[in-house]
Structures are given as C-alpha cells and as structure tokens.
C-alpha cells in the first residue's frame, strides 16, 4: 500500500483525506475514490448511449453497485479494487459491443467474443479478452485428419443457471463433418502457486487464479475464492463429496482408487453476471475428408429459452499432415516423447491388481497421448521377474497406435546403485595410485576395479535378456536402454563398461539425460536429452559425433506452466529450428505416495508437474497440453512444406523452383522466437498451398 509520512499535527487531516488516497491492492491494482467516481460518470455516458436493453441493464447494475460502495464513508482496499475491476470490465464491454454489428447478441443474456485458443493471455473471470472481438463466428483451418483448437469467451450480462450447447453437423459442398467430431469443454480456473502460467518453480506466498483444466463438467472442481482453495469431487458409491486438494503439501490422494471422472459430454454451465467464462472447441477432421468449407452451428439455450447460436466454419485443407521429420534432414524422424508413469506394472500396483481397470485406464491414457502426437512413448522397462507385463504393455501400446520402431525405454543400463560405493572406492584408489604409483597402490586399485566389474555382471545379463525379449516382441533391434538420470561425471564413467557392452556386444542403443559433459565421454550414448535452451550449437556439437546421434531437450521448461502458447513454442518450432531430433520432457503427470497428482505442491522447490490430471480410468486435458499438440503440429506443417519444396526443386520447373526457394528462405529467415505461432502456422499454410497449386498446374 502506498504510504505517506505525515507530521503528527496533520493526523486529523489525513484521516479526512484517507478515502481519497490511492491504495495499491495486493494484486497491484491501484484505485482512488476520485477514479471510481470518474469511471461511474463514464459508465453513465454509455448507459445513455447504448441501444441494447440487456447491455443497458447490465451497465446500470454495475453502476448501482459502484455507487453503493462510494456511498460508504470508508472503502476497504478489497472493495475499491473489486469495484474498479467491475467498472473497467463494464466499460470495455460497452465499447466492444458498440463496435459490433447492431443485432449481434442483442437479445441474449450474454455477449460472446471469438478469441485465439492458444493465446499467452490469461483468460480470467474478471477480464474481457484484449485479443478477441465480439462475434458469432468460430473459424477453424485444419488439415485432413488433424485435431484443431478454437475458443470463445462468454461475457454474461445476467445470471444464467443452465446454459446448454447443441452442436450440429457441418455441411460442405463435398460432404459432411459429423457433430461427433466437435468437442466442447469449459476452461476451469482454479488456484495455483505464485509462479503460475510461466514457471514450474513453486511459490507458496501467493495463490493465483489460473485457467487450466478442460472439463465437460465444470462442477468436478469447486473453488473457494475466500480461502483460495480447490476441491475435487469424488463420486463414492454412497454419495459424492468434495475433497480438499490444496495446501503445501495437499492431503494424500490416489487417482487409482478414488472414483473421480469427468462427464463424457459437456454438461450445462452456469453464468454469473460480469464473470467471463472461456469455452474450448476441439475439432477433428476425419481422414479423407474432401477439401472445402464446412459450416455448422452451435446453438445455445439459457434456462430453457433459445439464446442464439454460433456459426462454426472449418476450412479443410487439401492435404494430410505427415509424421514430423527433422528440420535439417527430411530422412530423419522427429521423435515425440514424454516422461510418463503410465505403465501396466504401475497401474496394476495402483489398482490393487485389478487387471481390467488397470488396462482400461492405460489404454485410455495411451490413446490420449497418441491423439496429442506422442507416438514414441518409452515402454517403461522390462522386468525379468514379470516379463508378461512388459509384453502385454507392448500389445496395448500397439493397439493405441504408438510407433514401436524405435522402441525406447526397454530397461536401464547401469549397475545397481547399492554397489556404487565400490566404484567410488576404485576412484579413490586410482587417485591414490596416480599420486603415489607404488605396486601396493596399483594392486589395490586393480582389486577395486575387478570388484566393480563384478557389479556389472548382473546388469549385462539383464540387458541381453531384455534385448532378446523386446526384439522378439517388436520384430527389430532398434532398442534403447536408459542411462542414469542427470548423472555427474563420476556416475557417467561408472556406466561406461555397461554402455560398451550394451552397444558393442548386444547391439543395443543408449539414451541419457545430461549436458555438455557428455561431449567428453569416451563411449557416448546415441540419444542425449540435453537440459536447457535448445540451440543449433548444441545440436551441431552432438551431431558431429555421428549420423546416429540424437539430441532432444527438456526442462525448458518442465511441464507445469499453464500457458499454452509457451508450451507450443518450447515443444515445437523452437526445437525444430534448432536442429533437434526430438522432444522428451518431464512429465505427463506426477503421482506417487508423497505427491497428490491433483495438488499444486511437489516440494519446497517445485510446483506440480502436470500436462494432464488423472482420473480413475482416464485423464483430463489442459490448455497447456493442447498447446503441446499444436507445437508438434507446427513441426508437421513445416515438414509438409519442406517435403513439397524438395519435390519442387527436383522438378526443374522454374516457377516451382522459385516458389520452393522462397518458402525455404522464408522458413529459415523467420525468427520463430519473435513471431506469433499462429502467424507462423498461417504463413506455412500459404506456402504449402502455393506449392500444391504450382504442382497441380504443371
């Protein structure tokens, strides 16, 4: 709060002036009595000017509430802040409606804004979109077979207990897109830690209202704005109850045993006057849908009465998207991966051995991953004591649509950590020998090294067994084993004997997370997940060691930030243009005995790592997870552009060659870190269509 140091003799004057002093609320919003009065005067002007009765009534309601606050002798910071926000909201709505067509939302108890779905702007109840406009048109541009996101914001002029939506089929000149391919969900805002939207580091000094969840049933989560707490509905056989999932840490919770599910379809939503609500539209254009424009409607009913409709238009492009390839080489796949605890062994343990529930949950989760472009999910590790679980999981992965060639995550490639002390003793003995090269010190060093080699016998046997079982199951030997996660230099050296055996004796490949230290290893892994910012310098350094070297990126950032634009950029074109081969980030969702998967807290350092939130049989998507999908689709569009450009260059046709060079130069010269991702997508589509038209005309 702004404070003024005044002399004691001015105390009475200060008290008289207190209501006119400008406070700064906890959220940074400043207000003063004079400012509130000025805003009310401005609102009166709009009330007189508007020709819309429902808008006029809304503005009058806001004005009356503001005048009631101004009539008080003392206005608290909370009241002043809330009143200013409400007035600013009403004034923006009045101005936005004034610029819209006269008949648009003139008879409905709300106004609708069309907005970019994957915006960096947080869409909150007390704000109207700065990047949208009042409209009844929702427009989607989609390749054949592609999922696409669209969004709109409802600004209620009055309370509505039940608003329902009915989606119709979309008609085009060349066919129909069934309404079944359009999914509506509400974007749920709830309280997260102080770094919400931008970071995965935890700050428990603030609770920030944040848009994140995509729900069919908005009442699955209840939010207490006074306590700033979130409650999750659990539907027990004896009746539903809301469970507190807030706190640092939150109460223990198991998604495997607690009956939590979202509705399969959108349920009616409630509207409160002056509180915006964002809706999310996901479209899926079926494979083989002919090119063209398809139009349908989303009709609305407010408390049983018709309440207007939106027109949904999908422009279907004349192509399907290819699997993603790398920017630097169209012959190399770009692998889409994510750390995940979704495995059959884990699911069986969590469900108490309920095979049907475990497999249902796993298959639903696998399908969700595939629908979001994750086609290279690691297999979770072979267990020689339960080999049938690994093999059954491979069957479920294949059924869901994963690409099992290459197969990642076959097992680990390092000795038991319980024996690491033997390696440490060897290193100490080696250091002692190098400082004092006596026969006794040499013998001691050699003895400890032999002891270390004995610790590798079991893991070498495991690698061979797992390699043979996995290769027999998937029909190839393109199999990756995992090194120690984020190993320091001594742990990297500790693994070298095992890596050498796995690579040169068994024929396996190695994956590891790390950093620049891995460049100095004598025996290098095939796949380095290099933490931090992706750069071409890092990619060039790693690729220099061989054509089989793969580089990916993680922790830039980890999952957790809800911002869909951020997640789209960091998992999409930023990686692609840096000449990386994959994205492999931590983690889809985190759940353990000590971590509530619905809570915000992991430990004093980190927020929850979530792209999705698990239910008993499935997961609930988030706007960040949709951003991830679009980031990979951006790479697929870029791959399509480069494929067409390569064909055009090979054609020898001057017009096609010129268009190809123009497209490739544009793609290289455009700084994907400085331009809008939506703009980048639209420009790629422009170049793709140009190349297709020239090819058809030849």
C-alpha positions in Angstrom: 0.0 0.0 0.0 1.2 3.5 -0.8 2.2 5.2 2.4 2.6 8.9 3.2 4.7 10.1 6.1 2.8 12.9 7.7 3.5 15.0 10.7 1.5 14.2 13.8 -0.2 17.6 13.7 -1.7 16.6 10.3 -3.2 13.4 11.6 -6.8 14.6 11.5 -6.4 16.0 8.0 -5.0 12.7 6.9 -8.0 10.8 8.3 -10.4 13.1 6.5 -8.5 12.6 3.2 -8.0 8.8 3.7 -10.8 7.8 1.4 -9.2 9.8 -1.4 -5.7 8.4 -1.1 -4.9 5.9 -3.8 -4.3 2.4 -2.3 -2.4 -0.3 -4.2 -4.1 -3.7 -3.7 -2.3 -6.9 -3.2 -2.6 -7.7 -6.9 -1.1 -4.4 -7.9 -4.4 -2.7 -8.9 -4.5 0.9 -7.8 -7.7 2.8 -7.2 -9.0 6.0 -5.6 -12.4 7.4 -4.7 -12.0 10.1 -7.4 -11.1 7.5 -10.0 -14.1 5.3 -9.1 -16.3 8.4 -9.4 -14.8 9.2 -12.8 -15.4 5.7 -14.0 -19.0 5.8 -12.9 -19.5 9.1 -14.8 -18.1 7.4 -17.9 -20.4 4.5 -17.4 -23.4 6.8 -17.2 -22.4 8.1 -20.7 -22.5 4.6 -22.1 -25.8 3.8 -20.3 -27.4 6.7 -22.1 -25.8 5.9 -25.4 -26.4 2.2 -25.8 -29.4 1.0 -27.7 -29.3 -2.5 -26.2 -31.7 -3.0 -23.3 -29.8 -6.0 -21.8 -26.5 -4.2 -22.0 -28.0 -1.1 -20.5 -29.4 -3.1 -17.6 -26.0 -4.7 -17.0 -24.3 -1.4 -17.0 -26.9 0.1 -14.6 -26.4 -2.9 -12.3 -22.6 -2.3 -12.2 -23.1 1.5 -11.7 -25.6 0.9 -8.8 -23.1 -1.5 -7.1 -20.3 1.1 -7.5 -22.5 3.9 -6.2 -23.3 1.8 -3.1 -19.6 1.4 -2.4 -19.0 5.1 -3.0 -21.7 5.9 -0.5 -19.7 4.4 2.2 -17.6 6.6 4.4 -14.7 4.2 4.3 -13.9 2.0 1.4 -11.6 -1.0 2.0 -8.8 -1.9 -0.4 -10.7 -5.1 -1.3 -13.9 -3.2 -2.1 -12.1 -0.5 -4.0 -10.1 -3.0 -6.1 -13.2 -5.1 -6.9 -15.3 -2.1 -7.8 -12.6 -0.7 -10.1 -12.3 -4.1 -11.9 -16.0 -4.3 -12.3 -16.3 -0.8 -13.7 -13.4 -1.3 -16.1 -14.9 -4.6 -17.3 -18.3 -3.0 -17.9 -16.7 -0.1 -19.8 -14.7 -2.4 -22.1 -17.8 -4.5 -22.8 -19.8 -1.4 -23.6 -17.1 -0.2 -26.0 -16.7 -3.6 -27.6 -20.4 -4.1 -28.1 -20.7 -0.6 -29.6 -18.2 -1.6 -32.3 -20.0 -4.8 -33.2 -23.0 -5.2 -35.5 -26.2 -3.8 -34.0 -28.0 -7.1 -34.0 -25.2 -9.2 -32.6 -26.0 -10.7 -29.2 -28.7 -8.0 -28.9 -31.3 -10.4 -27.3 -29.2 -12.8 -25.4 -28.2 -12.6 -21.7 -24.5 -12.6 -22.7 -22.1 -11.4 -25.2 -19.6 -13.7 -26.9 -16.1 -13.0 -28.0 -14.2 -15.1 -30.5 -10.6 -15.5 -29.2 -7.4 -17.3 -30.2 -7.3 -20.6 -28.3 -3.6 -20.8 -27.8 -3.1 -17.3 -26.5 -0.5 -16.2 -24.0 -3.2 -14.1 -22.4 -4.7 -15.5 -19.2 -8.5 -15.5 -19.6 -9.9 -14.8 -16.1 -13.5 -14.2 -14.9 -12.9 -10.5 -14.2 -11.3 -9.7 -17.5 -12.5 -9.4 -21.1 -10.2 -10.5 -23.9 -7.9 -7.9 -25.3 -7.1 -10.2 -28.3 -10.6 -11.1 -29.3 -13.7 -9.4 -30.7 -17.4 -9.7 -30.3 -18.6 -12.2 -32.8 -20.8 -15.2 -33.6 -18.3 -16.8 -35.9 -15.8 -19.5 -34.9 -13.4 -20.3 -37.7 -11.0 -23.3 -37.9 -8.4 -24.1 -40.5 -7.5 -27.8 -40.5 -5.6 -30.3 -42.4 -7.3 -33.6 -43.1 -7.1 -35.9 -40.1 -6.0 -33.1 -37.8 -7.2 -32.0 -34.4 -7.5 -28.3 -34.1 -8.4 -25.9 -31.2 -10.7 -22.9 -31.2 -12.2 -20.9 -28.4 -14.7 -18.3 -27.3 -15.4 -16.2 -24.2 -18.8 -15.7 -22.8 -19.4 -12.3 -21.0 -22.7 -12.7 -19.0 -25.0 -9.7 -18.8 -27.2 -11.5 -16.3 -27.1 -14.7 -14.3 -28.0 -18.0 -16.1 -28.4 -21.1 -14.1 -28.1 -23.5 -17.0 -26.6 -22.7 -20.4 -26.6 -25.7 -22.8 -25.0 -26.1 -26.2 -26.1 -28.2 -29.1 -23.6 -28.8 -31.9 -24.9 -29.6 -35.4 -23.3 -31.4 -38.3 -21.1 -29.3 -40.6 -22.2 -29.2 -44.2 -19.9 -28.6 -47.2 -20.1 -28.8 -50.9 -18.3 -32.2 -50.9 -19.8 -33.8 -47.8 -20.5 -33.6 -44.1 -18.4 -33.5 -41.0 -20.4 -35.1 -38.2 -21.1 -33.2 -35.0 -19.4 -36.1 -33.2 -16.1 -34.6 -34.4 -16.7 -31.4 -32.4 -15.9 -31.4 -28.6 -16.9 -28.5 -26.4 -15.4 -28.0 -22.9 -15.3 -25.3 -20.4 -11.9 -23.9 -19.3 -11.8 -24.1 -15.5 -10.0 -21.6 -13.5 -8.6 -22.6 -10.1 -5.9 -21.5 -7.7 -2.3 -22.3 -8.3 1.0 -21.2 -6.8 2.5 -17.7 -7.3 4.6 -18.6 -10.4 1.6 -20.0 -12.2 1.4 -19.6 -16.0 5.2 -19.2 -16.6 7.2 -21.4 -14.3 7.5 -24.8 -12.7 9.2 -23.5 -9.6 6.9 -23.2 -6.5 6.0 -20.1 -4.7 3.6 -20.7 -1.8 3.4 -17.0 -0.8 0.7 -16.4 -3.4 -2.4 -18.2 -4.7 -3.1 -17.2 -8.3 -6.4 -17.8 -10.1 -5.3 -19.6 -13.3 -7.1 -21.0 -16.3 -6.1 -24.6 -16.9 -8.5 -27.6 -16.9 -10.6 -28.6 -19.8 -13.8 -30.0 -18.3 -17.1 -31.4 -19.6 -18.5 -31.0 -16.0 -17.3 -27.7 -14.6 -18.6 -28.8 -11.1 -15.9 -31.5 -10.9 -13.9 -28.8 -9.3 -15.2 -26.3 -6.8 -13.2 -23.2 -6.0 -13.4 -21.3 -2.7 -12.4 -17.8 -3.5 -12.3 -16.6 0.1 -9.9 -19.4 1.2 -8.4 -19.7 -2.3 -8.7 -23.4 -2.2 -9.6 -26.1 -4.7 -11.9 -29.1 -4.1 -12.2 -32.2 -6.2 -15.5 -34.1 -6.4 -15.1 -37.8 -5.7 -18.1 -39.9 -6.6 -18.3 -42.6 -3.9 -21.0 -45.3 -4.2 -22.6 -43.8 -1.0 -22.6 -40.3 -2.5 -20.3 -37.7 -3.9 -18.2 -35.5 -1.7 -15.6 -32.7 -2.4 -12.1 -33.4 -1.3 -9.6 -30.6 -0.4 -6.7 -30.8 -2.8 -5.0 -27.6 -1.8 -2.1 -27.0 0.6 1.6 -27.4 0.8 1.6 -30.3 0.7 -2.1 -31.2 -0.1 -3.7 -34.3 1.5 -2.8 -37.7 0.2 -4.8 -38.9 -2.8 -4.7 -41.8 -5.2 -6.2 -41.5 -8.7 -6.1 -45.3 -8.9 -8.5 -45.9 -6.1 -10.6 -42.7 -5.8 -13.6 -42.7 -8.2 -13.0 -39.4 -10.0 -14.3 -39.0 -13.5 -15.3 -36.2 -15.8 -18.5 -36.3 -17.8 -18.1 -37.8 -21.3 -20.1 -34.9 -22.8 -20.5 -31.2 -21.9 -23.0 -30.6 -19.1 -24.9 -27.3 -18.7 -22.8 -24.5 -17.4 -23.7 -21.6 -15.0 -23.1 -18.0 -15.8 -22.7 -15.1 -13.3 -23.2 -11.6 -14.3 -19.9 -9.9 -15.1 -17.8 -13.0 -14.8 -16.3 -14.2 -18.1 -16.2 -17.9 -18.9 -13.9 -19.4 -21.6 -15.1 -22.3 -23.7 -12.9 -24.6 -25.7 -13.7 -26.2 -29.0 -11.7 -29.1 -30.3 -12.4 -30.3 -33.9 -11.2 -33.4 -35.6 -11.4 -33.5 -39.4 -11.7 -37.2 -40.3 -9.1 -38.6 -42.6 -10.0 -38.4 -46.2 -12.4 -35.5 -45.8 -12.6 -33.7 -49.1 -11.1 -30.2 -49.3 -13.6 -27.4 -48.8 -15.5 -25.2 -46.4 -17.8 -26.9 -43.9 -20.3 -24.9 -41.9 -22.5 -25.8 -38.9 -23.9 -24.2 -35.8 -23.5 -24.3 -32.0 -27.0 -23.5 -30.7 -27.4 -22.3 -27.1 -30.3 -22.5 -24.6 -30.3 -20.3 -21.5 -32.6 -21.6 -18.7 -34.8 -23.4 -21.2 -35.1 -20.5 -23.7 -33.2 -20.2 -27.1 -30.2 -17.9 -26.7 -28.7 -17.5 -30.1 -26.1 -19.6 -31.9 -22.5 -19.6 -33.1 -21.6 -20.4 -36.6 -18.7 -22.9 -36.7 -16.8 -23.0 -40.0 -14.0 -25.5 -40.8 -11.9 -24.9 -43.8 -10.4 -28.3 -44.7 -7.1 -28.1 -46.5 -6.3 -30.3 -49.4 -3.7 -32.4 -47.6 -2.9 -34.5 -44.6 0.0 -33.8 -42.3 3.0 -36.1 -42.4 4.8 -37.5 -39.4 7.2 -35.0 -38.2 10.8 -35.0 -39.6 13.8 -33.0 -38.5 14.4 -29.6 -39.9 18.0 -30.4 -41.0 17.2 -33.8 -42.7 13.9 -34.9 -44.1 15.0 -38.5 -43.9 15.2 -38.4 -40.1 12.2 -38.8 -37.9 11.5 -36.2 -35.2 10.6 -38.2 -32.1 7.7 -37.0 -29.9 8.1 -38.4 -26.4 7.3 -37.5 -22.8 8.2 -38.9 -19.4 5.3 -40.9 -18.0 4.4 -43.1 -15.2 1.7 -44.7 -17.3 2.7 -48.4 -17.3 0.9 -51.6 -16.7 3.1 -52.6 -13.7 2.4 -49.3 -12.1 -1.3 -49.4 -12.9 -1.7 -52.9 -11.5 0.0 -51.9 -8.3 -2.1 -48.8 -8.0 -5.4 -50.6 -8.6 -4.6 -53.5 -6.3 -4.2 -56.0 -9.1 -7.4 -55.1 -10.9 -6.4 -56.1 -14.5 -9.5 -54.8 -16.2 -9.4 -51.4 -14.5 -5.6 -51.1 -15.0 -5.8 -51.9 -18.7 -8.8 -49.7 -19.3 -7.0 -46.8 -17.7 -3.8 -47.5 -19.5 -5.4 -47.8 -22.9 -7.4 -44.6 -22.5 -4.2 -42.8 -21.4 -2.3 -44.2 -24.3 -4.9 -43.1 -26.8 -4.9 -39.6 -25.4 -1.1 -39.5 -25.8 -1.4 -40.6 -29.4 -4.1 -38.0 -30.1 -1.6 -35.4 -28.9 1.1 -36.6 -31.3 3.1 -38.6 -28.7 3.9 -41.6 -30.8 7.2 -42.7 -29.3 6.3 -43.3 -25.6 9.0 -45.2 -23.7 7.9 -48.7 -22.8 8.5 -48.4 -19.1 11.2 -51.1 -18.7 11.4 -54.9 -18.9 11.1 -56.8 -15.6 12.7 -60.3 -15.8 10.5 -61.3 -12.8 7.3 -60.3 -14.7 8.1 -60.4 -18.4 4.5 -60.9 -19.3 3.6 -57.4 -18.1 6.1 -55.8 -20.4 5.0 -57.8 -23.3 1.3 -57.1 -22.6 2.1 -53.4 -22.3 3.7 -53.5 -25.8 0.4 -55.0 -27.1 -1.6 -52.2 -25.5 0.8 -49.6 -26.9 0.5 -51.1 -30.4 -3.3 -51.1 -30.1 -3.3 -47.4 -29.1 -1.3 -46.5 -32.1 2.2 -45.9 -30.8 5.2 -46.3 -33.1 7.3 -49.1 -31.6 10.3 -48.7 -34.0 12.5 -47.5 -32.4 11.4 -48.8 -29.0 12.5 -46.5 -26.2 12.6 -47.4 -22.5 13.4 -51.1 -22.8 15.3 -51.0 -19.5 18.2 -49.4 -17.6 21.8 -49.6 -18.5 23.8 -49.1 -15.3 24.8 -51.2 -12.3 22.9 -51.3 -9.0 23.2 -48.1 -7.1 23.7 -50.1 -4.0 27.1 -51.1 -5.4 28.1 -47.5 -6.3 30.4 -47.4 -3.2 32.6 -50.0 -4.9 33.1 -47.6 -7.9 33.8 -44.8 -5.5 36.5 -46.8 -3.7 38.0 -47.7 -7.1 38.2 -43.9 -8.0 39.8 -43.1 -4.6 42.3 -46.0 -5.1 43.1 -44.8 -8.6 43.6 -41.2 -7.4 45.9 -42.6 -4.6 47.9 -44.6 -7.1 48.3 -41.7 -9.5 49.6 -39.6 -6.6 51.9 -42.4 -5.3 52.4 -45.1 -8.0 53.6 -47.9 -5.8 53.0 -51.6 -6.5 50.8 -51.8 -3.4 48.6 -48.9 -4.6 48.4 -50.3 -8.1 47.3 -53.7 -6.7 44.7 -52.0 -4.5 43.4 -50.0 -7.5 43.2 -53.1 -9.7 41.4 -55.1 -7.0 38.7 -52.4 -6.6 38.3 -52.3 -10.4 37.8 -56.1 -10.5 35.2 -55.7 -7.7 33.5 -53.1 -9.8 33.5 -55.4 -12.9 31.7 -58.0 -10.8 28.9 -55.5 -10.1 28.3 -55.2 -13.9 27.7 -58.9 -14.4 24.0 -58.9 -13.4 23.1 -55.8 -15.4 24.9 -57.1 -18.5 22.8 -60.3 -18.2 19.7 -58.2 -17.8 20.4 -56.1 -20.9 20.9 -59.2 -23.0 17.7 -60.8 -21.7 15.6 -57.7 -22.1 17.0 -57.0 -25.6 16.1 -60.5 -26.8 12.6 -60.4 -25.3 11.9 -56.9 -26.7 13.3 -57.6 -30.1 11.3 -60.8 -30.4 8.1 -58.9 -29.5 8.5 -55.9 -31.8 10.5 -57.6 -34.6 13.5 -55.4 -34.8 16.7 -54.5 -32.8 16.3 -50.7 -32.8 16.1 -50.7 -29.0 17.1 -48.0 -26.5 18.2 -48.6 -22.9 18.3 -45.7 -20.3 21.4 -44.4 -18.6 21.4 -42.8 -15.1 19.3 -39.7 -15.0 21.3 -36.4 -14.9 24.5 -38.2 -13.9 27.5 -36.4 -12.7 30.9 -37.1 -14.2 31.8 -40.0 -12.0 28.5 -41.6 -12.5 28.9 -41.2 -16.2 32.2 -43.1 -16.0 30.6 -45.7 -13.8 28.3 -46.6 -16.6 30.9 -46.8 -19.4 31.6 -50.5 -19.0 27.9 -51.3 -19.3 27.3 -49.0 -22.2 30.2 -50.5 -24.0 28.8 -54.0 -23.5 25.2 -53.0 -24.5 26.3 -51.2 -27.6 29.2 -53.4 -28.9 28.2 -56.8 -27.6 24.4 -56.8 -27.6 23.7 -54.3 -30.3 21.5 -52.0 -28.2 21.4 -48.2 -28.1 21.7 -45.9 -25.1 19.6 -42.9 -24.0 20.7 -40.5 -21.3 19.9 -37.0 -19.9 22.6 -34.6 -19.3 24.6 -31.6 -20.6 27.9 -30.6 -22.2 29.9 -33.0 -20.1 28.6 -35.9 -22.3 30.6 -34.5 -25.2 33.8 -35.6 -23.4 32.7 -39.2 -22.8 34.9 -41.9 -24.4 31.7 -44.0 -25.1 28.8 -41.8 -25.9 25.1 -42.6 -25.8 23.1 -42.5 -29.0 20.5 -40.2 -27.6 21.3 -37.2 -25.4 18.4 -35.3 -23.7 20.2 -32.0 -23.2 18.7 -29.9 -20.5 18.0 -26.2 -21.0 17.7 -24.0 -24.0 17.8 -25.7 -27.4 20.4 -24.2 -29.7 22.0 -25.1 -33.0 25.4 -25.0 -31.4 24.4 -27.8 -29.0 22.8 -29.8 -31.9 25.9 -29.4 -34.1 28.2 -30.4 -31.3 26.3 -33.6 -30.7 25.6 -34.5 -34.3 29.3 -34.2 -35.0 29.9 -37.5 -33.3 27.9 -39.5 -35.9 24.8 -39.8 -38.0 23.2 -42.0 -35.4 23.4 -39.3 -32.7 20.0 -37.9 -31.5 19.6 -34.7 -29.4 16.4 -33.7 -27.5 15.6 -31.0 -25.0 13.9 -31.0 -21.6 13.4 -28.6 -18.7 13.0 -25.5 -20.9 10.6 -25.5 -19.0 9.4 -28.7 -17.5 5.7 -29.3 -17.5 3.7 -27.2 -15.0 3.3 -23.8 -16.6 -0.3 -23.5 -17.8 0.5 -21.1 -20.7 -0.5 -22.9 -23.9 1.5 -20.5 -26.1 4.6 -21.1 -24.1 4.2 -24.9 -24.3 3.5 -24.7 -28.0 6.7 -22.8 -28.7 9.0 -24.7 -26.5 8.0 -28.2 -27.7 7.5 -27.2 -31.3 9.3 -24.8 -33.6 11.9 -23.7 -31.2 13.2 -27.3 -31.0 12.7 -27.9 -34.7 14.5 -24.9 -36.0 17.4 -25.6 -33.5 18.0 -28.8 -35.5 16.9 -31.1 -32.7 15.7 -34.6 -33.2 13.1 -35.0 -30.5 11.2 -33.5 -27.6 11.3 -35.5 -24.4 10.2 -33.5 -21.3 9.3 -34.3 -17.7 6.5 -35.3 -17.0 3.0 -36.0 -18.3 1.7 -36.1 -14.7 3.4 -36.9 -11.5 1.8 -39.2 -8.9 3.3 -41.0 -6.0 2.6 -41.9 -2.4 4.0 -38.5 -1.4 2.7 -36.4 -4.4 -1.0 -35.8 -4.9 -1.5 -35.6 -8.7 -4.3 -33.1 -8.3 -2.3 -30.8 -5.9 0.0 -27.9 -6.7 2.9 -28.9 -4.5 5.7 -31.3 -5.1 8.2 -30.0 -2.6 9.5 -26.6 -1.4 11.2 -26.1 -4.8 8.8 -27.3 -7.4 5.2 -26.9 -8.4 3.2 -29.9 -9.6 4.4 -31.2 -13.0 1.2 -31.7 -15.0 0.2 -31.7 -18.6 -2.9 -33.6 -17.6 -4.7 -34.7 -14.4 -5.5 -38.4 -13.9 -9.0 -39.8 -13.2 -9.6 -43.4 -12.2 -9.9 -44.5 -15.9 -8.5 -41.7 -18.0 -7.0 -38.2 -17.8 -8.4 -34.6 -18.0 -6.7 -32.4 -20.6 -5.4 -28.9 -20.0 -4.9 -25.9 -22.2 -1.1 -26.4 -21.9 -1.5 -30.0 -23.2 -3.4 -28.6 -26.2 -0.6 -26.2 -26.7 1.9 -29.1 -26.8 -0.2 -30.9 -29.5 -0.2 -27.7 -31.7 3.5 -27.3 -31.3 4.1 -30.7 -32.8 1.5 -30.0 -35.5 3.5 -26.9 -36.3 6.5 -29.2 -37.0 4.3 -31.4 -39.1 3.2 -28.4 -41.2 6.8 -27.4 -41.6 7.7 -30.9 -42.6 5.0 -30.8 -45.2 6.3 -27.5 -46.5 9.8 -28.9 -46.8 8.7 -32.1 -48.5 6.8 -30.1 -51.1 9.7 -27.7 -51.6 12.1 -30.6 -52.1 9.7 -32.1 -54.8 9.5 -28.7 -56.4 13.3 -28.3 -56.5 13.6 -31.8 -58.1 11.0 -30.9 -60.7 13.2 -28.4 -62.5 10.2 -26.3 -63.3 11.3 -22.6 -62.9 8.1 -21.4 -61.2 8.1 -24.3 -58.8 11.8 -24.0 -58.0 11.4 -20.2 -57.4 8.4 -20.9 -55.0 10.3 -23.6 -53.2 13.4 -21.4 -52.7 11.1 -18.5 -51.5 9.4 -20.8 -49.0 12.6 -22.3 -47.7 14.3 -19.0 -47.4 11.3 -17.6 -45.5 11.3 -20.6 -43.1 15.0 -20.2 -42.4 15.0 -16.4 -42.0 11.8 -16.2 -39.9 12.7 -16.0 -36.2 10.3 -18.4 -34.6 11.1 -17.0 -31.2 9.9 -13.5 -32.1 6.7 -14.0 -34.1 3.3 -15.3 -33.2 2.9 -19.1 -33.5 -0.5 -18.6 -35.2 1.0 -16.3 -37.8 3.8 -18.7 -38.4 1.3 -21.5 -39.0 -0.8 -19.4 -41.4 2.3 -18.5 -43.4 3.3 -22.1 -43.7 -0.1 -23.0 -45.0 0.2 -20.2 -47.5 3.5 -21.6 -48.9 2.1 -25.2 -48.8 -0.9 -24.2 -50.9 1.2 -22.2 -53.3 3.5 -25.2 -53.9 0.5 -27.5 -54.3 -1.2 -25.2 -56.8 2.0 -25.0 -58.9 2.4 -28.8 -58.8 -1.2 -29.3 -60.0 -0.8 -26.8 -62.8 2.4 -28.4 -64.2 
